[in-house]
Amino acid sequence: MAAGSDLGSAGCGLALLAEFSYASARDAFLVGREGDRPRTAEDRDALARESLDAYPAVRSLADAGLMSRTAARFDLDVDVFIAGMEQRLPTRGS
């Protein structure tokens, strides 16, 4: 709020930040304990049941390992969060 956000935006922003921080921490814990995200195998199985030309974008993301939460993904989440919150700030002089 010190940056100029209204109470509602600040509260919702804090909740969003907490949610994706929790999701990243949960996934890191599960990967450390189980070696993979629980849904990763399900995602692979679902793609395997489809033709190779089905869902090309999802296949590309999965093949590149971008379907799971990583430190790089968390950094992107934070960058997008900050950019979005900045867009919600009132313009100076308004």
SULVEN-V505978 format. One record per helix or strand of 3 or more residues. SS is the DSSP state (H for helix, E for strand). FROM is the first residue (numbers start at 1). TO is the last residue. Records with the same first field share a line. If there is no record, write none. Layout:
BEGIN
SS=FROM-TO, FROM-TO
END
This chain:
BEGIN
H=7-34, 38-48, 56-63, 71-88
END
